[in-house]
Amino acid sequence: MDELLEWRKEFPSLENTVYFISHSLGAMPRRTRDRLNEYADMWTTRSIRAWDEGWWEMPRSVGNLVGKIIGAPENSVVMHQNVSICQSLILSCLDFSGRRNKIVSESMNFSSNLYIYHAMEKRGARFVTVPSDDGITINLEKLLAAIDEETLLVSVSHVLFRSSFIQDLRALAQRAHEVGALIVADVYQAAGTVPLNVTELNLDFATGGSVKWLCGGPGAGYLYVRPDLWATLEPGATGWLAHKHPFDFVVGPTEYADDIYRFLNGSPNVPGLYAAMSGYEIINEIGVENIRAKSIRQTNKLIELVEEAGFKINCPRNSSVRGGTVVVDVPNGQPVSKELLRRDFLVDYRPGAGIRMAPHFYTKDEELELIVREIKTILETKAYEQHSVAAH
């Protein structure tokens, strides 16, 4: 008996699709529509008063829902639009003009993060990436060796988006702090499916978003900052919400807020925060540990089925270092993934990796067999060629 399947009725899109895309866009909870109606009603009936009646506090109150999922202390997570803003805000706190000006990351970090770090080279940063030896994992010893006394920031993904490989954040945080560096973890591909505790891991920063496993939709990223660091950091990417007395509208340099609000900037994306809450509440109610147990069982079975079908696996087979996604390399992977989408089997494709498939807490066991069978049928009939020609 899979008790988590009781949640399927909360996700309308599961009625008409085989949903393996939660690593990219989690299914929308039914109650999210009610939350968005609540936002519209609040704007309609309360107008400007809505700011004092909840909107102003939402970057932090919604952040607290995320904080429970990632093990952050109360009031230490603040909401932004996306991870790129969060990463840029962290970097705006740092000075790259001295000898300690190195950013260390892995070559398989998410592209947007890498673009931002390369942009820091214009500000004097030295950006170093540790390559993958196999296209799936990052060698921990090589990554640790790259972190030295000239390192200012270590930036790593907890779970690599391309291969689902889980990195050892504890070891990386310990090494960063040994040499006096700060560490930020992108936990986007972990939060909601892989248990983590930013406090126990002693992370300085963590960033992520709601689009994927958290089923919160777009426009709601989050930033965790270790509380004892607040007083030492002054973001250059700032705005009026970060001011200690924002409604005084003082002219001149900012006086930063004493709390997590110092890491805000302009007005928050209020509708995006309304949309995100339902997913966070559901994940908290289920418990990430329970989600992880099911994920390991289903991804193990999916890998078994894929290998029986004769396809290559481009993710770790060891579940202790594998996130919630199974990456499958099949011939003509991109057009095959498009044909799957056309048939309402929701997956995606990443160059250099393959078709990414992600069961979540609402996935039926029989859907694992369904999707592998569908891939085999598409390849055997070359259906991806027929529709590709028709499209042209």
N, C-alpha and C positions, 0 to 999 in steps of 0.2 A: 504494500500500500504506500503510494507516494502522496503524503499529506500536502506537499507544496502545490500539487496540481489543483487544489481548491482555489488557488489564486488565479487560475486561468480565466475565470468568469469576470475578473477585474480588468481584463485587457481585451477590448473588442477586436483588435486587429488579428488576434490569434484564431478567430473564428474562420477566417478566409485565407490564411497564409500558413506556410511552414516557416516558422520564425527563427532563423539562425543568425540574426544580424545585431544582437544586443551588444556586441563589442563595438558597434558603429552607431547604432541608433536603437536604444531600448524601446520596447513597446510602450504605448501611452496608457497609463492607468485610466479607467473609466471615470474616476472622480476628478481627474484633471480638468475635464470640461466644466464641472461644477466650480472648481477653483477659479477658472478664467471668467466664468459668469459672476463669481463673487467679486473679482477685480472690477469688472464692468459696472456692477451694481454699486460698489464702493465709490467709484469715480462719479457715477451718475448722481447718487444721493448725498454723498458727503463732500464731494468736490475738494476744495483746498484743505478742508478739515481732515481729509484722509491722511495727510502727512503726519499730523499729530496723533492720529488714531491707529497707527501701525506702519504706514509706509516708510517713515523715516528710520524705523528700527529694523526693517526687514533685512538689510544686508548682514546684520548680526544675528537676528532671530532665526532666519533661514540657515545662516552659517552654523548655528548651533545644531541643527538637524544633521548637517553633514559631519560636524565635529563628533557626534555620537558614533557615526559609522567608521571614522578613521582614528578614533581614540584621542581626540584633541580636548584640552581643557575647555570648560565653558567660556564663551566669549573670546575665543582665540582664532576663530575662522570668520572671514568676511567674504561676501559675495561680489564677484565682478562678472563681466560679460563673457570672458573666455580665458583660457590659459595663457594666451599670448600677452594679454594685458597684465596678468599676474606675474609672468616671468619678467616682462619689461619693468614693472614696478619694483621688483626685487633688485634688478640690475641698476635701477636708478638710485638705489641706496648706496652703491659701492663706488669706490674711487680706484680707477685703474692707472693712475699716474705714477705709482711707486713701483718698487721692485716686486712686490707681491701683486701681480696683475694677471695671473693665469686662471683661465676657466678650463676645467677638465670635464669631459663628457664622453659618451660612447657614440660611435659612428651610427648606431642604430637608434639613437634618440629620435623623437618625433621631428619631422622636418621643420615645422614652425619654430620649435625651440632652437634648432640649429641655425636657422636664418637669423634669429634674434642675437644669438651669441656671436655669429660672424659680424653682425652689425656693430658689436661692441669693440671690434678691432679698430674702428675709427676713433674710439675713445681711449685707445692705448692698451686694450686687453690683448693678451695672447691666448688664442683658443686652440686647445689640443683635444683631439678625439682619439679614442682607442678603438681600433678596428675589430671586427669580428673575424675569427679564424675560420668559421664554418657557415656564416650567413644565418645562424640561428642563435648562438650564444655569444656572450662577451666574457673573455677570460678574466676572472676576478683578480688574479695576481697581477696581471698586466695593468688593470685599471687602478689597483691600489698603488702600484709602482709609479704611475703617472702623477699621483698626488704628492706634491713635495712642498717645501717651505716657501716656495714662490706662488703657491696656489691660493687664490682668493676665494674661488667658488667651485664646488663640485656639483654638477648638475646631471642627474641620472633619472632614467625611467625605472619605476619599480617593476613593471611588466612591459617588455618590449612589444610595441604595437604590431610589428611585422612578423614576429615569430612566437609570441606568447611566453618568452623566457623570463622567469622571475629572477631578479638580481638581489644580492645580499645587502640590503640597506644597512643592516646593523654594522657589518664590517666596514662598509664605505663611510658611514657616519663616524665610526671610531677613528678611522684613518684620517679623515678630514679634520677632526678636532685635535688629533695628535700634532698636526703640523700647523694648527691655527687657522684653518680654512672653515668656511661655512658650507653647508650642504642643502640643496633643494632637491626634492624628489617629485617627479611627475607621477602621480598615482592614478591617473585617468583610467588606465586599463586594469587597475587593481580594485579600487574602491567599489564595493557592492558585490564583488565575487571572490576576492582574495582577502582574508583578514589581515589588517595591519593596525598598528598603534603608533602614531607619530610621536607620542610622549615616550613610550618605552624604547623606541628606536633612537630617540634623542635627535630627531631631525630639527634643523633650524627653520626650514620652510617646506611646505608641501603645496602643490597645485593640482588641480583637476577640474573636471566639469561634469555636467549632468546628463549629457547626451547619450551616454552609453549604458553601462550596467546599472546606473542609478535610476534609469527610466524617468529622467526629469526634463528631457527636451533641451533644445538649444537656448543659448543666451543666459546661462547661469553657470559661470565658472566660480571656483572658490580658491581662496588663499589662506593657508595656515602660516602663522608666524609665531615662533616660540616666545612666550610672554616675556621672559627675562631679557630678550633682545630689543623689545619695543623702544626703550628709552635711548638706545644706541643708534637707531636707524632713522634717517630723515630722507624719505623718498623724494626724488626729483620729479617723478611723474606723479604729480599731486593735483589737488583741486579743493574746492570749498568744503566738501564733506570731511576732509582730513583736518580742518582747522579746529582748534580747541573751542572756539566760540564762533561757529559758522554764521550765525544770524546777527553777529555784530557788523559783518561786512567791512572789516577793517582793511584799510588800504596799506599795502606794504608786504614785507615777507610774512610767510605763514607762521603761526604758532601752532605746532602740531598737537593734535589730541593726545591725551595720555594713554588711551586705550587702543584697541584694534582699529578704530576708525581712522587712525593716522595713516592706514594703508588703503584708504579709499581715495577717490578723486572726484569725479563729477556725479551728477544725479544717477541713482541706480536704475537698473532695468526692472521696474516693478512688475510688469506682466510676466516677464521671464521667471521671476522669483515665485509668483503665484503658481505658475505652471510646474515648477520644479518640486514643490513641497510634497505632493502626493507620492511621488516615487521615493523620496527620502523616508517618508513615514512608513511605507510598505517594507523597504529594506530593513529599517530598524525593527519593525514588528516581526519579520521573519528571522532576522539574525544572520549576519554574514557567515558565521560558522556553519549554519545549516545549509546555506546556499553553496558554500564551498564543498561540503560533503557530497551534495548531489552533483555538483559540477565535476568533481573528480571521477565519480562513478560514470557519468555520462560521457565525458571526454575520453576516458579509458575505453569505453565501449565503442565510441565513434572511431577512435584510432584503430581498434581491432577490425571494425567493419571496412574501413578505408584500405587497410593493408590486405585484407582478404580479397578486396576488389582489384588489387594490384597497383594501387596508386602510391605515390611517394608522400611521406610526411615531412613537412618543413617546420616542425615545432618539437620541443623536447618530448620524449616518450615518458620520462620520469615525471609523475604528477607533482612531486614536491617542488619542482622548478618549472612547472608549466601553469600558466594562468588559465582563463576560462575559454580560450580560443584554440581550435584545432585548425592548422594550416595545411591545405592539401594541394599538392602540385600535380595537376593533370595536364595532358596535352591540350593546347588551345584554351588555356585556363580562362583568359579574359572573355572570349566569346561564349564559352560554356557558362560562365557566371551570369552573363547577360541573358542567356536563354533560361537559366534557372529563375532569374527575376521575372522574366516574361511569364513563367509558369507559376508565379507566386511562391517560389522557394527563395526566401530572402537571405542572400549572402552578399559578400563583396570580394573584390580581387585586388591584390597589391603586387605591383611589379617586383620581381626578384623573390617573391614568396609563394604566392598562389592564391587559391580560393580560401577565404577565411570563413569558418563556420563556428558559431558560438551557441550552444545550448545554454539556457538560463533556468531559473527556478520554475518557470512555467512551461518547460519543454516536456513533451511526452516521450517515453522511451521509444515508442514505435516510430516517432519522427526521425530518429537516428537512422533507422533502416530505410525509411522513405527517401531521405535526401541522397544517400549513397546510391540507392537503386535508380534515382532520377538522373544522377550524374552518369551512371553507366549507360542508361537508355539514350541520353543525349549524345554521348560519344559514339555509341554503336550505330545510331541512326544518322549521325552527323547533322542533327537538327540545327545546331548553331550555324552551320553553313547556309542552310536553306533560308533562315530568317535574316542572316547577314546580307545575302543577295537580295532578298525582298526589300530590305531597308534601303538599298541603293537604287 
